[in-house]
Amino acid sequence: MRLYLSSFRIGDHPDRLIELTGANRRTAVVANAVDHLAPADRQRSVAAELTALRELGLDPVELDLRRFAGAPDALRGELAGVGLVWLRGGNAFVLRHRLADSGLDQQLLDGLATDRFVVGGYSAGSCVLGRSLAGLEECDPITDLAQVAPGAPVIMDGLGLLDGTVVPHLASPEHPESTVLTAVAAKLRADGRKIIELRDGDVLFDRGAGPTLLPRSR
């Protein structure tokens, strides 16, 4: 299992991401965590994401899960030959819904288990790989999910690849969500929940021996 999970954007260890991907730089960018944005804002967010990954030397193309709702076989074909699946940040509950609706949640688990590709991402993209999203609604409004998928159930379970609830942007005063997520982390600890704390710049890195925290460099 190969993972590169950041608190914010690429994080401070892009060389380790390139190391993980190796020669296959083809990257499927899942940006559905921002589906609740206005179309023009979403388009700008996706374009910026593709540019940032391209500047690292990757070959990114958006994989829009809205096209694959209820069509996991078609999605499987899109993933053939991909070296990296990159989960952009945004709203964790919107992203979790899209993963389940398209079947990408199970395909990520299968692909990691067989080492077909790397899974990377940040913020919400890291959160959905933990055991639970419960508590993160204090930061990521459930109403965003209701906006993009009226009537859809809220999925609180993550994919369980990480043993705990991922809480990003901690001790990161430059990030607007740092204060609310600090409160979320404190509440989860008080409730006896296991949390995985990430500061902006930090990266959880796994090349098969279990996740290691690569601390931020600033």
N, C-alpha and C positions, 0 to 999 in steps of 0.2 A: 504494500500500500504506500503510495507516494502522495504526500500532502504538502501544500504551501499555503498557510492560512494567516492572513494579516488582520490587524485591527483596522487599518485605514489605508486605502489604495495599495500600492505595491509593497509598502513597508521598506525597512532599511536593509534588506538582504536580497536584492534582485538577482545577484550572481548565483544565489542558491536555487532560485527558481529556474534559471537557465540550466544549471547543473542537473536539476531533476528532469527537465524535459528532454535533454540530450539533443539528438539530431532532428527529432520530429517536432517542429515548431508550430505545426498547425493547431490553432487554438479556437475552440468553440466558446464564445462569450455569451453567457446567460445574463441578461440585464433585466429580467422580469421583476426584480425587486423594486424597480421604479415604474412599473406599469400604471401606478396611480397618478403619476405626473401628467400635466398637460402634454399633448402629443409633441409640440415643439420643444418643450423642456426635456422630454424623454429622449428625443432625437439628439439633442445637444449632449446629453449625458452619455449616450451610447457612443457618439462620435468621439468624445473626449477619451472614453475608455479604450476604444480601438486605437487611437493615436498613441496613448501612453504605452500600450502593449507592443505596438509596432516599433516604437522607439527603443524597446528592449531587444529587438531582433526577433520577436515572435511574428507569426502570420495569423492575425486574428480575424474572425468573421462572426457576426452576431448569429446566435442560435436562439431564435424567438420561440419560446415554448407555447405561445398562444397558437401557433400554427399546428401544434401537435396534441391539442387537447383530445384525450381519448384515443390517441393513435400511437401507442408505444412502438409498434413495429416500424412505422415510418421514421420515428425518431431514432431508432436503433441504426437505421441506414445512414442517417446524418452523422452519427458518431463514428462510423467506420473510418479508420485512418487518422482520427484526431489524437494529438499527443497531449493536449491539455484542455481540460474543461475549467473555465474561469467564471466564478460566481460573483457578480458585482454586488456591492452593497446597496442598501435601500431599506425597504420594509421587510422584515424577516417573515411575517405572516403571509404577505403577498407572495414572496418567493416560495415559501413552503407549499402554499396552495398550488402554484404553477408546477412545482416539482412532482407533486402527487397526481395532478390532473393529466400530465403528459406521460407519466411513468418514468421520468428521469430519476426520481429518487431511487428506485430499485436498480436502474441501469448504472447509476453512480456506484452503488454498493457492489454490483456485479463486476463492473470495470475495474474498480480498485482491488477487488479480491483476486482478479486474474492479471493484474498489473498491465491492463490495456492502455491506461492513460494516467496522467497526473490530475488531481483535483486541486484547484487553487481558488483563492478569492479573498474577500475581506468583509468586515462588518457583518451585515446580515448573511452574506455568503459563508462566513465562518460559523455564525450562530446556528444555522440550520443543520450543521453537522454534529452538534452536541446532542445530549440526551433529551433535553426539554427546552422549550421556548417560554415556558410559564414564568411570568415576571417581566418579560421584555415588552409586554403591552404597555408598560408605563412609559416606554420610549417610542415604540412603533405602534401607532394607533390601529386598533382593530377596524376602525371605520375605513381605513384605506383598502382593506380587503373587501369590505361590503361595497365599496365604490366600484371595484373592478370585477367582482364576482358576487353579485347580490344573492343572498341565500346560501352561499357556500359555508360549510362548517369551518370553524377555526381549528386548525391542527396545532396542537401544543407539543406534540412529540417531534423531536428532531430525528435525524437519521441514525444517531447513536454511535457514530464513528469516534467521537470524543466523549470521555467519561465525565460529564458534567454539563452545566449550562455556560456557554461562552458569553462573557460580558466584555465588549470592546470599549475602546475610548477612555479607559480609566487613567487617571493622573495625566490627562491630556487637555489642559485648560484652553488650548487653541481650538478644540473641537466643541461645537455647540451642544452636543449631547453628553459631554463628559459629566456635568453636574447631576443630571437625572440618572445616568447609569451608575454613578457612584452610590446614589441612594438605593438603586436596584440591587447592586452588589451587597450592600450592607443588610438589606432586608433578606436576601436569599441566604446569606451567612447566618443570620439570626434564626432563620427557619430550619437550619441544619442542612441546607442544600449544598451540594458540591458545585463550585464555580471555577471556571477557567478564566483568569484575569488577563486581559490584553491591554497594553498601552499603545497608543499610536506610534508606529515604528516597529513594534514587536512582531515576530513571526513564529507561528507554530510550524515546525519543519519535521517531516517524516519521510524517510526513504526506505522504510520497511522494518525498522527496529523499534518503532514507537515514537510518538511525538516528542520533540525537544523544543524548548522555548529559546529562540534566538532574540536576545534583548535589543531594544532600540539603541542606536548608536549616539543619540544626542541626549 
